[in-house]
Amino acid sequence: MKNLAIKLLFLFALGILLPATLSAQQTITVSGVVTYAEDGEPVIGASVVSGPTTGVSTGIDGSYSISVTEGTTLTFFYLG
């Protein structure tokens, strides 16, 4: 009887934790347009970075699209 209770508790914990782990690892695509605050003109060549190895540059219209893990923080920077 004790083994059955332990097995049921394990299955219950697995049922709770497994979906949370799988949902935390979902990849999403984030897209947008980077513009200057003063006049709303697009920022060409701005960097959009997620961590040390993933990043993109904005296009001629200031647009970008990047695939990241849900909950990731994006950093935007522009030198010029």
All heavy atoms as TSV, in Angstrom:
chain	resi	resn	atom	element	x	y	z
A	1	MET	N	N	0.821	-1.182	0.000
A	1	MET	CA	C	0.000	0.000	0.000
A	1	MET	C	C	0.875	1.261	0.000
A	1	MET	O	O	0.555	2.231	-0.670
A	1	MET	CB	C	-0.913	-0.047	1.245
A	1	MET	CG	C	-1.973	0.963	1.229
A	1	MET	SD	S	-3.163	0.540	-0.064
A	1	MET	CE	C	-4.419	1.648	0.285
A	2	LYS	N	N	1.979	1.193	0.759
A	2	LYS	CA	C	2.878	2.341	0.832
A	2	LYS	C	C	3.529	2.597	-0.526
A	2	LYS	O	O	3.691	3.745	-0.940
A	2	LYS	CB	C	3.938	2.106	1.902
A	2	LYS	CG	C	4.798	3.304	2.172
A	2	LYS	CD	C	5.741	3.052	3.325
A	2	LYS	CE	C	6.598	4.268	3.586
A	2	LYS	NZ	N	7.529	4.078	4.665
A	3	ASN	N	N	3.920	1.535	-1.239
A	3	ASN	CA	C	4.527	1.682	-2.562
A	3	ASN	C	C	3.540	2.303	-3.556
A	3	ASN	O	O	3.930	3.094	-4.404
A	3	ASN	CB	C	5.006	0.326	-3.095
A	3	ASN	CG	C	6.295	-0.116	-2.424
A	3	ASN	OD1	O	7.000	0.690	-1.861
A	3	ASN	ND2	N	6.566	-1.402	-2.494
A	4	LEU	N	N	2.274	1.931	-3.456
A	4	LEU	CA	C	1.260	2.495	-4.333
A	4	LEU	C	C	1.113	3.994	-4.091
A	4	LEU	O	O	1.016	4.773	-5.036
A	4	LEU	CB	C	-0.086	1.779	-4.124
A	4	LEU	CG	C	-1.240	2.302	-4.970
A	4	LEU	CD1	C	-0.942	2.116	-6.457
A	4	LEU	CD2	C	-2.525	1.593	-4.586
A	5	ALA	N	N	1.132	4.395	-2.846
A	5	ALA	CA	C	1.027	5.816	-2.505
A	5	ALA	C	C	2.225	6.592	-3.048
A	5	ALA	O	O	2.073	7.700	-3.571
A	5	ALA	CB	C	0.911	5.994	-0.997
A	6	ILE	N	N	3.397	6.020	-2.969
A	6	ILE	CA	C	4.606	6.673	-3.476
A	6	ILE	C	C	4.535	6.791	-4.999
A	6	ILE	O	O	4.860	7.827	-5.564
A	6	ILE	CB	C	5.868	5.908	-3.029
A	6	ILE	CG1	C	6.059	6.069	-1.518
A	6	ILE	CG2	C	7.098	6.396	-3.773
A	6	ILE	CD1	C	7.160	5.227	-0.931
A	7	LYS	N	N	4.081	5.723	-5.664
A	7	LYS	CA	C	3.954	5.764	-7.117
A	7	LYS	C	C	2.933	6.807	-7.561
A	7	LYS	O	O	3.164	7.548	-8.512
A	7	LYS	CB	C	3.570	4.384	-7.651
A	7	LYS	CG	C	4.695	3.385	-7.605
A	7	LYS	CD	C	4.243	2.035	-8.118
A	7	LYS	CE	C	5.360	1.015	-7.979
A	7	LYS	NZ	N	4.939	-0.328	-8.425
A	8	LEU	N	N	1.809	6.874	-6.862
A	8	LEU	CA	C	0.789	7.867	-7.205
A	8	LEU	C	C	1.306	9.286	-6.974
A	8	LEU	O	O	1.040	10.188	-7.779
A	8	LEU	CB	C	-0.486	7.623	-6.405
A	8	LEU	CG	C	-1.299	6.402	-6.820
A	8	LEU	CD1	C	-2.476	6.179	-5.865
A	8	LEU	CD2	C	-1.795	6.543	-8.248
A	9	LEU	N	N	2.034	9.498	-5.902
A	9	LEU	CA	C	2.612	10.813	-5.626
A	9	LEU	C	C	3.616	11.186	-6.702
A	9	LEU	O	O	3.634	12.327	-7.180
A	9	LEU	CB	C	3.286	10.817	-4.249
A	9	LEU	CG	C	3.918	12.130	-3.821
A	9	LEU	CD1	C	2.862	13.221	-3.721
A	9	LEU	CD2	C	4.626	11.967	-2.494
A	10	PHE	N	N	4.439	10.232	-7.137
A	10	PHE	CA	C	5.410	10.484	-8.199
A	10	PHE	C	C	4.700	10.850	-9.506
A	10	PHE	O	O	5.076	11.813	-10.180
A	10	PHE	CB	C	6.300	9.255	-8.401
A	10	PHE	CG	C	7.227	9.380	-9.561
A	10	PHE	CD1	C	8.371	10.156	-9.477
A	10	PHE	CD2	C	6.953	8.742	-10.755
A	10	PHE	CE1	C	9.230	10.287	-10.552
A	10	PHE	CE2	C	7.801	8.863	-11.832
A	10	PHE	CZ	C	8.940	9.638	-11.734
A	11	LEU	N	N	3.664	10.100	-9.873
A	11	LEU	CA	C	2.926	10.391	-11.100
A	11	LEU	C	C	2.232	11.750	-11.022
A	11	LEU	O	O	2.188	12.497	-11.999
A	11	LEU	CB	C	1.913	9.285	-11.388
A	11	LEU	CG	C	2.506	7.954	-11.828
A	11	LEU	CD1	C	1.406	6.893	-11.952
A	11	LEU	CD2	C	3.246	8.103	-13.145
A	12	PHE	N	N	1.710	12.097	-9.871
A	12	PHE	CA	C	1.079	13.399	-9.689
A	12	PHE	C	C	2.107	14.519	-9.869
A	12	PHE	O	O	1.867	15.495	-10.582
A	12	PHE	CB	C	0.440	13.480	-8.299
A	12	PHE	CG	C	-0.150	14.820	-7.997
A	12	PHE	CD1	C	-1.352	15.209	-8.578
A	12	PHE	CD2	C	0.489	15.695	-7.143
A	12	PHE	CE1	C	-1.898	16.450	-8.310
A	12	PHE	CE2	C	-0.047	16.931	-6.869
A	12	PHE	CZ	C	-1.254	17.320	-7.449
A	13	ALA	N	N	3.270	14.382	-9.236
A	13	ALA	CA	C	4.324	15.394	-9.354
A	13	ALA	C	C	4.805	15.499	-10.801
A	13	ALA	O	O	5.029	16.599	-11.314
A	13	ALA	CB	C	5.489	15.060	-8.423
A	14	LEU	N	N	4.952	14.376	-11.472
A	14	LEU	CA	C	5.373	14.373	-12.868
A	14	LEU	C	C	4.336	15.074	-13.744
A	14	LEU	O	O	4.678	15.858	-14.631
A	14	LEU	CB	C	5.601	12.939	-13.340
A	14	LEU	CG	C	6.155	12.761	-14.751
A	14	LEU	CD1	C	7.553	13.359	-14.836
A	14	LEU	CD2	C	6.186	11.295	-15.123
A	15	GLY	N	N	3.082	14.831	-13.479
A	15	GLY	CA	C	2.005	15.461	-14.237
A	15	GLY	C	C	1.956	16.967	-14.040
A	15	GLY	O	O	1.573	17.720	-14.932
A	16	ILE	N	N	2.365	17.434	-12.878
A	16	ILE	CA	C	2.389	18.880	-12.608
A	16	ILE	C	C	3.639	19.525	-13.205
A	16	ILE	O	O	3.570	20.584	-13.818
A	16	ILE	CB	C	2.370	19.132	-11.075
A	16	ILE	CG1	C	1.076	18.622	-10.464
A	16	ILE	CG2	C	2.612	20.587	-10.762
A	16	ILE	CD1	C	-0.098	19.538	-10.600
A	17	LEU	N	N	4.793	18.909	-13.028
A	17	LEU	CA	C	6.054	19.525	-13.417
A	17	LEU	C	C	6.378	19.403	-14.901
A	17	LEU	O	O	6.972	20.315	-15.466
A	17	LEU	CB	C	7.205	18.929	-12.597
A	17	LEU	CG	C	7.135	19.177	-11.097
A	17	LEU	CD1	C	8.270	18.448	-10.398
A	17	LEU	CD2	C	7.180	20.660	-10.797
A	18	LEU	N	N	6.018	18.328	-15.539
A	18	LEU	CA	C	6.374	18.126	-16.943
A	18	LEU	C	C	5.758	19.184	-17.867
A	18	LEU	O	O	6.480	19.777	-18.666
A	18	LEU	CB	C	5.999	16.716	-17.395
A	18	LEU	CG	C	6.465	16.329	-18.798
A	18	LEU	CD1	C	7.983	16.401	-18.899
A	18	LEU	CD2	C	5.980	14.934	-19.141
A	19	PRO	N	N	4.469	19.480	-17.776
A	19	PRO	CA	C	3.932	20.532	-18.643
A	19	PRO	C	C	4.568	21.899	-18.383
A	19	PRO	O	O	4.791	22.672	-19.310
A	19	PRO	CB	C	2.444	20.563	-18.301
A	19	PRO	CG	C	2.159	19.214	-17.749
A	19	PRO	CD	C	3.423	18.796	-17.048
A	20	ALA	N	N	4.893	22.207	-17.138
A	20	ALA	CA	C	5.536	23.486	-16.833
A	20	ALA	C	C	6.922	23.560	-17.460
A	20	ALA	O	O	7.329	24.595	-17.982
A	20	ALA	CB	C	5.631	23.667	-15.318
A	21	THR	N	N	7.644	22.453	-17.457
A	21	THR	CA	C	8.973	22.415	-18.062
A	21	THR	C	C	8.885	22.557	-19.571
A	21	THR	O	O	9.649	23.290	-20.186
A	21	THR	CB	C	9.682	21.096	-17.705
A	21	THR	OG1	O	9.752	20.973	-16.296
A	21	THR	CG2	C	11.076	21.045	-18.288
A	22	LEU	N	N	7.942	21.889	-20.188
A	22	LEU	CA	C	7.800	21.956	-21.636
A	22	LEU	C	C	7.364	23.337	-22.087
A	22	LEU	O	O	7.845	23.851	-23.086
A	22	LEU	CB	C	6.797	20.904	-22.117
A	22	LEU	CG	C	7.233	19.451	-21.959
A	22	LEU	CD1	C	6.103	18.510	-22.370
A	22	LEU	CD2	C	8.479	19.170	-22.770
A	23	SER	N	N	6.468	23.966	-21.351
A	23	SER	CA	C	5.994	25.284	-21.760
A	23	SER	C	C	7.060	26.346	-21.557
A	23	SER	O	O	7.069	27.355	-22.250
A	23	SER	CB	C	4.722	25.665	-21.005
A	23	SER	OG	O	5.000	25.870	-19.638
A	24	ALA	N	N	7.962	26.135	-20.633
A	24	ALA	CA	C	9.020	27.114	-20.380
A	24	ALA	C	C	10.051	27.140	-21.504
A	24	ALA	O	O	10.802	28.093	-21.630
A	24	ALA	CB	C	9.700	26.809	-19.053
A	25	GLN	N	N	10.081	26.125	-22.328
A	25	GLN	CA	C	11.078	26.025	-23.376
A	25	GLN	C	C	10.536	26.354	-24.766
A	25	GLN	O	O	11.161	26.047	-25.757
A	25	GLN	CB	C	11.686	24.620	-23.379
A	25	GLN	CG	C	12.379	24.261	-22.085
A	25	GLN	CD	C	13.520	25.195	-21.752
A	25	GLN	OE1	O	14.295	25.565	-22.627
A	25	GLN	NE2	N	13.629	25.607	-20.514
A	26	GLN	N	N	9.366	26.957	-24.839
A	26	GLN	CA	C	8.784	27.268	-26.139
A	26	GLN	C	C	9.552	28.386	-26.821
A	26	GLN	O	O	9.928	29.372	-26.195
A	26	GLN	CB	C	7.329	27.676	-25.993
A	26	GLN	CG	C	6.435	26.531	-25.606
A	26	GLN	CD	C	4.984	26.952	-25.510
A	26	GLN	OE1	O	4.679	28.117	-25.482
A	26	GLN	NE2	N	4.106	25.978	-25.443
A	27	THR	N	N	9.768	28.233	-28.111
A	27	THR	CA	C	10.425	29.257	-28.910
A	27	THR	C	C	9.353	30.112	-29.570
A	27	THR	O	O	8.396	29.592	-30.126
A	27	THR	CB	C	11.328	28.621	-29.983
A	27	THR	OG1	O	12.310	27.833	-29.326
A	27	THR	CG2	C	12.010	29.676	-30.824
A	28	ILE	N	N	9.529	31.427	-29.494
A	28	ILE	CA	C	8.597	32.350	-30.119
A	28	ILE	C	C	9.368	33.280	-31.052
A	28	ILE	O	O	10.581	33.416	-30.941
A	28	ILE	CB	C	7.830	33.183	-29.073
A	28	ILE	CG1	C	8.791	34.005	-28.198
A	28	ILE	CG2	C	6.957	32.297	-28.211
A	28	ILE	CD1	C	8.120	35.001	-27.291
A	29	THR	N	N	8.674	33.890	-31.977
A	29	THR	CA	C	9.276	34.876	-32.866
A	29	THR	C	C	8.792	36.256	-32.446
A	29	THR	O	O	7.587	36.489	-32.339
A	29	THR	CB	C	8.887	34.606	-34.329
A	29	THR	OG1	O	9.364	33.307	-34.688
A	29	THR	CG2	C	9.501	35.638	-35.258
A	30	VAL	N	N	9.738	37.131	-32.180
A	30	VAL	CA	C	9.432	38.504	-31.806
A	30	VAL	C	C	9.824	39.385	-32.986
A	30	VAL	O	O	10.925	39.263	-33.521
A	30	VAL	CB	C	10.223	38.935	-30.549
A	30	VAL	CG1	C	9.922	40.372	-30.185
A	30	VAL	CG2	C	9.925	38.002	-29.391
A	31	SER	N	N	8.929	40.269	-33.392
A	31	SER	CA	C	9.238	41.176	-34.494
A	31	SER	C	C	8.708	42.557	-34.167
A	31	SER	O	O	7.813	42.718	-33.343
A	31	SER	CB	C	8.640	40.662	-35.803
A	31	SER	OG	O	7.241	40.516	-35.680
A	32	GLY	N	N	9.298	43.548	-34.811
A	32	GLY	CA	C	8.878	44.911	-34.576
A	32	GLY	C	C	9.664	45.878	-35.428
A	32	GLY	O	O	10.377	45.478	-36.356
A	33	VAL	N	N	9.529	47.153	-35.097
A	33	VAL	CA	C	10.220	48.211	-35.823
A	33	VAL	C	C	10.884	49.122	-34.799
A	33	VAL	O	O	10.252	49.546	-33.827
A	33	VAL	CB	C	9.235	49.028	-36.694
A	33	VAL	CG1	C	9.942	50.162	-37.398
A	33	VAL	CG2	C	8.546	48.125	-37.708
A	34	VAL	N	N	12.164	49.426	-35.010
A	34	VAL	CA	C	12.907	50.341	-34.146
A	34	VAL	C	C	12.899	51.717	-34.811
A	34	VAL	O	O	13.284	51.846	-35.977
A	34	VAL	CB	C	14.355	49.859	-33.919
A	34	VAL	CG1	C	15.119	50.837	-33.040
A	34	VAL	CG2	C	14.364	48.464	-33.311
A	35	THR	N	N	12.435	52.725	-34.059
A	35	THR	CA	C	12.367	54.093	-34.601
A	35	THR	C	C	13.008	55.074	-33.628
A	35	THR	O	O	13.137	54.799	-32.440
A	35	THR	CB	C	10.912	54.519	-34.854
A	35	THR	OG1	O	10.187	54.466	-33.620
A	35	THR	CG2	C	10.230	53.633	-35.875
A	36	TYR	N	N	13.400	56.230	-34.169
A	36	TYR	CA	C	13.907	57.314	-33.331
A	36	TYR	C	C	12.747	57.936	-32.557
A	36	TYR	O	O	11.665	58.159	-33.117
A	36	TYR	CB	C	14.579	58.395	-34.190
A	36	TYR	CG	C	15.894	57.966	-34.795
A	36	TYR	CD1	C	15.964	57.575	-36.127
A	36	TYR	CD2	C	17.055	57.959	-34.032
A	36	TYR	CE1	C	17.158	57.187	-36.696
A	36	TYR	CE2	C	18.266	57.562	-34.587
A	36	TYR	CZ	C	18.310	57.180	-35.919
A	36	TYR	OH	O	19.500	56.783	-36.469
A	37	ALA	N	N	12.964	58.237	-31.291
A	37	ALA	CA	C	11.923	58.827	-30.457
A	37	ALA	C	C	11.568	60.235	-30.922
A	37	ALA	O	O	10.411	60.655	-30.817
A	37	ALA	CB	C	12.371	58.856	-29.000
A	38	GLU	N	N	12.550	60.979	-31.438
A	38	GLU	CA	C	12.326	62.377	-31.794
A	38	GLU	C	C	11.383	62.549	-32.980
A	38	GLU	O	O	10.491	63.381	-32.965
A	38	GLU	CB	C	13.650	63.096	-32.123
A	38	GLU	CG	C	14.663	63.109	-30.995
A	38	GLU	CD	C	15.480	61.826	-30.934
A	38	GLU	OE1	O	15.753	61.204	-31.987
A	38	GLU	OE2	O	15.832	61.432	-29.811
A	39	ASP	N	N	11.598	61.760	-34.042
A	39	ASP	CA	C	10.839	62.001	-35.263
A	39	ASP	C	C	10.139	60.761	-35.825
A	39	ASP	O	O	9.463	60.836	-36.845
A	39	ASP	CB	C	11.739	62.604	-36.333
A	39	ASP	CG	C	12.956	61.749	-36.658
A	39	ASP	OD1	O	13.012	60.591	-36.212
A	39	ASP	OD2	O	13.851	62.244	-37.365
A	40	GLY	N	N	10.311	59.610	-35.184
A	40	GLY	CA	C	9.642	58.396	-35.637
A	40	GLY	C	C	10.252	57.749	-36.862
A	40	GLY	O	O	9.697	56.789	-37.400
A	41	GLU	N	N	11.392	58.242	-37.316
A	41	GLU	CA	C	12.067	57.662	-38.482
A	41	GLU	C	C	12.680	56.313	-38.096
A	41	GLU	O	O	13.110	56.114	-36.962
A	41	GLU	CB	C	13.168	58.601	-38.983
A	41	GLU	CG	C	12.643	59.853	-39.644
A	41	GLU	CD	C	11.925	59.560	-40.948
A	41	GLU	OE1	O	12.437	58.763	-41.758
A	41	GLU	OE2	O	10.832	60.126	-41.132
A	42	PRO	N	N	12.753	55.362	-39.034
A	42	PRO	CA	C	13.327	54.046	-38.712
A	42	PRO	C	C	14.824	54.126	-38.441
A	42	PRO	O	O	15.531	54.945	-39.033
A	42	PRO	CB	C	13.059	53.226	-39.973
A	42	PRO	CG	C	12.840	54.209	-41.055
A	42	PRO	CD	C	12.285	55.449	-40.411
A	43	VAL	N	N	15.275	53.271	-37.536
A	43	VAL	CA	C	16.707	53.165	-37.228
A	43	VAL	C	C	17.259	52.006	-38.055
A	43	VAL	O	O	16.922	50.847	-37.821
A	43	VAL	CB	C	16.946	52.926	-35.728
A	43	VAL	CG1	C	18.438	52.798	-35.439
A	43	VAL	CG2	C	16.332	54.036	-34.896
A	44	ILE	N	N	18.096	52.327	-39.024
A	44	ILE	CA	C	18.678	51.322	-39.908
A	44	ILE	C	C	19.945	50.764	-39.273
A	44	ILE	O	O	20.818	51.520	-38.849
A	44	ILE	CB	C	19.016	51.937	-41.286
A	44	ILE	CG1	C	17.765	52.514	-41.930
A	44	ILE	CG2	C	19.668	50.901	-42.198
A	44	ILE	CD1	C	18.046	53.395	-43.135
A	45	GLY	N	N	20.057	49.436	-39.179
A	45	GLY	CA	C	21.265	48.806	-38.665
A	45	GLY	C	C	21.371	48.738	-37.157
A	45	GLY	O	O	22.445	48.445	-36.629
A	46	ALA	N	N	20.281	48.961	-36.424
A	46	ALA	CA	C	20.310	48.790	-34.973
A	46	ALA	C	C	20.437	47.293	-34.662
A	46	ALA	O	O	19.956	46.447	-35.412
A	46	ALA	CB	C	19.054	49.358	-34.329
A	47	SER	N	N	21.082	46.975	-33.562
A	47	SER	CA	C	21.239	45.580	-33.159
A	47	SER	C	C	20.164	45.189	-32.159
A	47	SER	O	O	19.867	45.947	-31.228
A	47	SER	CB	C	22.614	45.357	-32.533
A	47	SER	OG	O	23.621	45.582	-33.483
A	48	VAL	N	N	19.592	44.022	-32.354
A	48	VAL	CA	C	18.633	43.437	-31.428
A	48	VAL	C	C	19.256	42.130	-30.980
A	48	VAL	O	O	19.463	41.226	-31.784
A	48	VAL	CB	C	17.265	43.193	-32.099
A	48	VAL	CG1	C	16.272	42.642	-31.091
A	48	VAL	CG2	C	16.748	44.467	-32.761
A	49	VAL	N	N	19.593	42.034	-29.698
A	49	VAL	CA	C	20.401	40.921	-29.198
A	49	VAL	C	C	19.657	40.181	-28.087
A	49	VAL	O	O	19.006	40.784	-27.242
A	49	VAL	CB	C	21.750	41.450	-28.662
A	49	VAL	CG1	C	22.601	40.324	-28.128
A	49	VAL	CG2	C	22.487	42.208	-29.748
A	50	SER	N	N	19.818	38.854	-28.122
A	50	SER	CA	C	19.285	37.982	-27.085
A	50	SER	C	C	20.416	37.069	-26.634
A	50	SER	O	O	20.704	36.071	-27.284
A	50	SER	CB	C	18.131	37.157	-27.646
A	50	SER	OG	O	17.830	36.091	-26.786
A	51	GLY	N	N	21.085	37.431	-25.565
A	51	GLY	CA	C	22.199	36.622	-25.085
A	51	GLY	C	C	23.457	36.856	-25.905
A	51	GLY	O	O	23.497	37.703	-26.794
A	52	PRO	N	N	24.497	36.083	-25.640
A	52	PRO	CA	C	25.790	36.323	-26.286
A	52	PRO	C	C	25.896	35.822	-27.726
A	52	PRO	O	O	26.800	36.217	-28.452
A	52	PRO	CB	C	26.776	35.576	-25.392
A	52	PRO	CG	C	25.963	34.486	-24.778
A	52	PRO	CD	C	24.579	35.055	-24.611
A	53	THR	N	N	24.964	34.961	-28.158
A	53	THR	CA	C	25.144	34.352	-29.486
A	53	THR	C	C	23.996	34.588	-30.463
A	53	THR	O	O	24.103	34.197	-31.617
A	53	THR	CB	C	25.331	32.828	-29.349
A	53	THR	OG1	O	24.169	32.271	-28.727
A	53	THR	CG2	C	26.566	32.500	-28.537
A	54	THR	N	N	22.924	35.202	-30.029
A	54	THR	CA	C	21.770	35.384	-30.897
A	54	THR	C	C	21.483	36.861	-31.083
A	54	THR	O	O	21.319	37.591	-30.109
A	54	THR	CB	C	20.515	34.702	-30.308
A	54	THR	OG1	O	20.814	33.336	-30.054
A	54	THR	CG2	C	19.341	34.795	-31.250
A	55	GLY	N	N	21.438	37.295	-32.342
A	55	GLY	CA	C	21.128	38.688	-32.603
A	55	GLY	C	C	20.822	38.928	-34.061
A	55	GLY	O	O	21.164	38.122	-34.926
A	56	VAL	N	N	20.143	40.036	-34.320
A	56	VAL	CA	C	19.818	40.448	-35.685
A	56	VAL	C	C	20.004	41.952	-35.786
A	56	VAL	O	O	20.106	42.647	-34.778
A	56	VAL	CB	C	18.364	40.069	-36.068
A	56	VAL	CG1	C	18.171	38.566	-36.073
A	56	VAL	CG2	C	17.361	40.737	-35.149
A	57	SER	N	N	20.041	42.443	-37.006
A	57	SER	CA	C	20.101	43.881	-37.258
A	57	SER	C	C	18.807	44.320	-37.919
A	57	SER	O	O	18.194	43.561	-38.674
A	57	SER	CB	C	21.270	44.221	-38.187
A	57	SER	OG	O	22.494	43.934	-37.563
A	58	THR	N	N	18.418	45.560	-37.647
A	58	THR	CA	C	17.212	46.078	-38.280
A	58	THR	C	C	17.478	46.371	-39.744
A	58	THR	O	O	18.592	46.698	-40.144
A	58	THR	CB	C	16.720	47.357	-37.584
A	58	THR	OG1	O	17.754	48.335	-37.610
A	58	THR	CG2	C	16.314	47.084	-36.145
A	59	GLY	N	N	16.441	46.265	-40.551
A	59	GLY	CA	C	16.554	46.504	-41.987
A	59	GLY	C	C	16.414	47.981	-42.328
A	59	GLY	O	O	16.384	48.846	-41.443
A	60	ILE	N	N	16.296	48.259	-43.598
A	60	ILE	CA	C	16.221	49.635	-44.076
A	60	ILE	C	C	14.964	50.351	-43.570
A	60	ILE	O	O	14.938	51.570	-43.452
A	60	ILE	CB	C	16.304	49.681	-45.615
A	60	ILE	CG1	C	16.602	51.092	-46.081
A	60	ILE	CG2	C	15.052	49.128	-46.252
A	60	ILE	CD1	C	17.078	51.165	-47.516
A	61	ASP	N	N	13.939	49.573	-43.221
A	61	ASP	CA	C	12.715	50.164	-42.688
A	61	ASP	C	C	12.641	50.069	-41.158
A	61	ASP	O	O	11.604	50.329	-40.554
A	61	ASP	CB	C	11.490	49.499	-43.308
A	61	ASP	CG	C	11.457	47.995	-43.071
A	61	ASP	OD1	O	12.443	47.437	-42.556
A	61	ASP	OD2	O	10.438	47.375	-43.424
A	62	GLY	N	N	13.760	49.676	-40.522
A	62	GLY	CA	C	13.822	49.575	-39.065
A	62	GLY	C	C	13.225	48.304	-38.505
A	62	GLY	O	O	13.170	48.123	-37.296
A	63	SER	N	N	12.794	47.394	-39.370
A	63	SER	CA	C	12.131	46.182	-38.894
A	63	SER	C	C	13.132	45.090	-38.527
A	63	SER	O	O	14.246	45.046	-39.033
A	63	SER	CB	C	11.163	45.657	-39.951
A	63	SER	OG	O	11.866	45.230	-41.089
A	64	TYR	N	N	12.692	44.213	-37.613
A	64	TYR	CA	C	13.500	43.063	-37.197
A	64	TYR	C	C	12.571	41.906	-36.876
A	64	TYR	O	O	11.372	42.083	-36.629
A	64	TYR	CB	C	14.367	43.402	-35.973
A	64	TYR	CG	C	13.546	43.612	-34.725
A	64	TYR	CD1	C	13.293	42.564	-33.862
A	64	TYR	CD2	C	13.000	44.855	-34.428
A	64	TYR	CE1	C	12.524	42.742	-32.726
A	64	TYR	CE2	C	12.233	45.047	-33.298
A	64	TYR	CZ	C	12.002	43.991	-32.450
A	64	TYR	OH	O	11.217	44.173	-31.340
A	65	SER	N	N	13.120	40.708	-36.877
A	65	SER	CA	C	12.417	39.501	-36.466
A	65	SER	C	C	13.458	38.560	-35.880
A	65	SER	O	O	14.484	38.295	-36.511
A	65	SER	CB	C	11.711	38.869	-37.661
A	65	SER	OG	O	11.009	37.718	-37.255
A	66	ILE	N	N	13.208	38.054	-34.675
A	66	ILE	CA	C	14.169	37.198	-33.992
A	66	ILE	C	C	13.428	36.082	-33.259
A	66	ILE	O	O	12.379	36.321	-32.666
A	66	ILE	CB	C	15.061	38.020	-33.031
A	66	ILE	CG1	C	16.167	37.166	-32.409
A	66	ILE	CG2	C	14.239	38.720	-31.975
A	66	ILE	CD1	C	17.209	37.973	-31.642
A	67	SER	N	N	13.950	34.870	-33.325
A	67	SER	CA	C	13.379	33.731	-32.605
A	67	SER	C	C	14.113	33.562	-31.289
A	67	SER	O	O	15.348	33.484	-31.267
A	67	SER	CB	C	13.503	32.454	-33.432
A	67	SER	OG	O	12.726	32.550	-34.598
A	68	VAL	N	N	13.345	33.518	-30.201
A	68	VAL	CA	C	13.922	33.408	-28.859
A	68	VAL	C	C	13.068	32.485	-28.006
A	68	VAL	O	O	11.929	32.188	-28.343
A	68	VAL	CB	C	14.013	34.798	-28.174
A	68	VAL	CG1	C	14.982	35.706	-28.901
A	68	VAL	CG2	C	12.649	35.452	-28.064
A	69	THR	N	N	13.617	32.057	-26.899
A	69	THR	CA	C	12.863	31.298	-25.920
A	69	THR	C	C	11.952	32.261	-25.172
A	69	THR	O	O	12.355	33.368	-24.829
A	69	THR	CB	C	13.813	30.601	-24.928
A	69	THR	OG1	O	14.718	29.781	-25.663
A	69	THR	CG2	C	13.053	29.743	-23.946
A	70	GLU	N	N	10.727	31.835	-24.938
A	70	GLU	CA	C	9.750	32.675	-24.255
A	70	GLU	C	C	10.313	33.156	-22.914
A	70	GLU	O	O	10.926	32.396	-22.180
A	70	GLU	CB	C	8.462	31.882	-24.031
A	70	GLU	CG	C	7.314	32.709	-23.576
A	70	GLU	CD	C	6.016	31.922	-23.569
A	70	GLU	OE1	O	6.035	30.712	-23.873
A	70	GLU	OE2	O	4.991	32.527	-23.265
A	71	GLY	N	N	10.162	34.445	-22.629
A	71	GLY	CA	C	10.668	35.029	-21.391
A	71	GLY	C	C	12.045	35.650	-21.523
A	71	GLY	O	O	12.564	36.223	-20.572
A	72	THR	N	N	12.653	35.553	-22.692
A	72	THR	CA	C	13.982	36.103	-22.926
A	72	THR	C	C	13.932	37.627	-22.989
A	72	THR	O	O	12.985	38.206	-23.504
A	72	THR	CB	C	14.556	35.569	-24.263
A	72	THR	OG1	O	14.659	34.155	-24.165
A	72	THR	CG2	C	15.912	36.158	-24.567
A	73	THR	N	N	14.963	38.275	-22.472
A	73	THR	CA	C	15.080	39.724	-22.546
A	73	THR	C	C	15.859	40.110	-23.792
A	73	THR	O	O	16.923	39.562	-24.058
A	73	THR	CB	C	15.817	40.277	-21.302
A	73	THR	OG1	O	15.074	39.908	-20.143
A	73	THR	CG2	C	15.972	41.781	-21.370
A	74	LEU	N	N	15.318	41.044	-24.552
A	74	LEU	CA	C	16.003	41.555	-25.736
A	74	LEU	C	C	16.700	42.855	-25.379
A	74	LEU	O	O	16.199	43.666	-24.620
A	74	LEU	CB	C	15.022	41.819	-26.875
A	74	LEU	CG	C	14.292	40.605	-27.442
A	74	LEU	CD1	C	13.322	41.045	-28.527
A	74	LEU	CD2	C	15.283	39.599	-27.990
A	75	THR	N	N	17.877	43.060	-25.966
A	75	THR	CA	C	18.650	44.298	-25.805
A	75	THR	C	C	18.785	44.965	-27.158
A	75	THR	O	O	19.121	44.310	-28.137
A	75	THR	CB	C	20.045	43.997	-25.225
A	75	THR	OG1	O	19.899	43.273	-24.001
A	75	THR	CG2	C	20.820	45.280	-24.974
A	76	PHE	N	N	18.491	46.253	-27.197
A	76	PHE	CA	C	18.573	47.034	-28.434
A	76	PHE	C	C	19.706	48.042	-28.287
A	76	PHE	O	O	19.797	48.704	-27.245
A	76	PHE	CB	C	17.267	47.794	-28.679
A	76	PHE	CG	C	16.078	46.908	-28.849
A	76	PHE	CD1	C	15.423	46.342	-27.759
A	76	PHE	CD2	C	15.581	46.646	-30.117
A	76	PHE	CE1	C	14.323	45.536	-27.916
A	76	PHE	CE2	C	14.461	45.836	-30.292
A	76	PHE	CZ	C	13.829	45.281	-29.189
A	77	PHE	N	N	20.565	48.149	-29.310
A	77	PHE	CA	C	21.565	49.200	-29.272
A	77	PHE	C	C	21.936	49.650	-30.675
A	77	PHE	O	O	21.766	48.926	-31.650
A	77	PHE	CB	C	22.806	48.803	-28.453
A	77	PHE	CG	C	23.581	47.647	-28.969
A	77	PHE	CD1	C	24.656	47.846	-29.819
A	77	PHE	CD2	C	23.287	46.355	-28.590
A	77	PHE	CE1	C	25.400	46.778	-30.296
A	77	PHE	CE2	C	24.021	45.276	-29.056
A	77	PHE	CZ	C	25.073	45.503	-29.925
A	78	TYR	N	N	22.423	50.867	-30.740
A	78	TYR	CA	C	22.776	51.475	-32.011
A	78	TYR	C	C	23.933	52.434	-31.778
A	78	TYR	O	O	23.888	53.262	-30.862
A	78	TYR	CB	C	21.574	52.241	-32.585
A	78	TYR	CG	C	21.875	52.938	-33.893
A	78	TYR	CD1	C	22.058	52.203	-35.066
A	78	TYR	CD2	C	21.986	54.310	-33.946
A	78	TYR	CE1	C	22.313	52.846	-36.271
A	78	TYR	CE2	C	22.248	54.962	-35.148
A	78	TYR	CZ	C	22.414	54.219	-36.297
A	78	TYR	OH	O	22.681	54.854	-37.486
A	79	LEU	N	N	24.974	52.304	-32.566
A	79	LEU	CA	C	26.118	53.210	-32.488
A	79	LEU	C	C	26.164	54.009	-33.779
A	79	LEU	O	O	26.232	53.454	-34.868
A	79	LEU	CB	C	27.421	52.426	-32.319
A	79	LEU	CG	C	27.521	51.534	-31.093
A	79	LEU	CD1	C	28.806	50.714	-31.142
A	79	LEU	CD2	C	27.468	52.357	-29.824
A	80	GLY	N	N	26.102	55.299	-33.655
A	80	GLY	CA	C	26.177	56.084	-34.875
A	80	GLY	C	C	25.638	57.470	-34.732
A	80	GLY	O	O	25.171	57.933	-33.782
